[in-house]
Amino acid sequence: MNIAGNLLIGQSARRGTNGVSYALDAASGERLEPGFGGATLEDVDTACALAWAAFDVFRETSLEARAEFLETIAANILALGDVLVERCVAESGLPRARVEGERARTVGQLRMFAGVVRAGDFLEARVDPAQPERKPLPRADLRMRHIGLGPVAVFGASNFPLAFSVAGGDTASAFAAGCPVIVKAHAAHPGTSELVGMAVSKAVKDCGMPEGTFSLLFGSGREIGQGLVRDPRIKAVGFTGSRHAGTDLMAIAAARREPIPVYAEMSSINPVLLFPHALEQRGEAIAQSFVQSLTLGAGQFCTNPGLILAVEGPALDRFVAAASEALVRAPSATMLTPGIHRAFETGVSKFAEHPQVQTVARAQPAAGAHKGQGALFLTSAAAFREHAELQEEIFGAASLIVRCPDLQTMLALIESLEGQLTAALHIDEADYAAARSFLPALERRVGRVLVNGFGTGVEVSHAMVHGGPYPSTADGRSTSVGSLAIRRYLRPVSYQDMPEALLPEALKAANPWKVNWLLDGKIEIGRCG
Ligand code: NAP
């Protein structure tokens, strides 16, 4: 498979006619061939028409067929081999090992969703059999399952060119739910997007899925992205990126004649709380792992530790000194795009010039295109409370340490925070009582509370929550990582007194798919015949 710069609209690969754009080599800033033809609104219309036509067929494919489809995408991505890895390294500037790891995560995610589909629990099948003799009124036969919402528009994320892009978590969970997907590719990695897009398109063909199950479009967010979200045949949106773009999409989706859910993962500063005993006993060691987490992947993770809260005193001073020393030794790293680097520099300058903020360390500068030079800042609890701008995410390796006079102030600051993806507590047993008193506030503010670690390195599993109250995500009832992500794209349908011949397979009396039922309110495991 070669990169040709084509749109993939159903099974047709064709050149877009709405301008040409190029990928940049992230390390050198040089243009990479070939050019990518942009999509027009007519292309959006064609992709939506195909997706809509595919929906009823795709969502009724058997669990086995859909699971095999997901596994085939995974196999086709692996079959792209080094071509994919090399292009992804060039476009993203991420090290080869990270890209290989991300490919493994992408493939693992697809396979995990194949398992979820095979198990059939996502259908949440429920059966309340008729009670014709019930007095004073008989009960009707009621059966319920979940179906896919409809075609989903997915916006590829810049910071996960594989795991949260064309065949990433949003796409895998939407397919698993039975929803066709139209991806708006991220301009930061178009070649990677086309290669993965071809792997998905091939899987559609290999597995005999309807043509409109998948399309990939290149073009601007404002024209093509918003055009997709406005299209009445699109029924949900998956997005990872800036708060600005996410909230624009939320507004557009809410203003539609039929409003639709937008699952946007936007901004989070992921507070890290250093409790007194842990800080006293092992502050220097925590500082080392903090700087490792802060600078990982040039800090371009939504779970990057952007805020440290601790009680002032000699132990915190030692932590600041150790973290500064570690950061000064850390090399600057290539950021994903010139735009992301500019946004990082702007955010860092704002903090550096803030009268209430002290710059305590910068990472080692480095020559080369858009290198992100890590930054560590210090401020007081009073300044943090007064200046809302100090809560803003600086996407990249930048973090703010807030000195609090006492634990009550630390708790009050947690209460003042916007919604977050994660909060990390550093505690020893002697800190448990204090930590316990923070938990209610943390549960209200964040999607994942973790202990003696950092939020980076998000496990793709069943109990993971990568979500949180606004603005960390648009809808804190969901997660974009892990098997629960499938719920975003499902809705329940109930069937009352439906003749057996018309019931969906999962709800037929003989339960041919052998899925688990909630029978009259009690779990019934894979009921057979
Ligand atoms: P972005 O600017 O939000 O772009 C993400 C996607 O949305 C792109 O495909 C973009 O298309 C599209 N888009 C942008 N503005 C739009 C709008 N008003 N309406 C519709 N679509 C729109 O994010 P980015 O390029 O990845 O990075 C920029 C900043 O986003 C970063 O500096 C960082 O602050 C933040 N970010 C946060 C996270 C996180 O996980 N928290 C992850 C990535 C980025 P175009 O091709 O037209 O740009």
Boltz pocket constraint, residues with backbone or C-beta under 6 A from the ligand:
constraints:
  - pocket:
      binder: B
      contacts: [[A, 155], [A, 156], [A, 157], [A, 158], [A, 159], [A, 184], [A, 185], [A, 186], [A, 187], [A, 219], [A, 220], [A, 221], [A, 222], [A, 225], [A, 226], [A, 240], [A, 241], [A, 242], [A, 243], [A, 244], [A, 245], [A, 246], [A, 248], [A, 249], [A, 265], [A, 266], [A, 267], [A, 268], [A, 301], [A, 302], [A, 303], [A, 339], [A, 340], [A, 343], [A, 344], [A, 393], [A, 394], [A, 395]]
      max_distance: 6.0
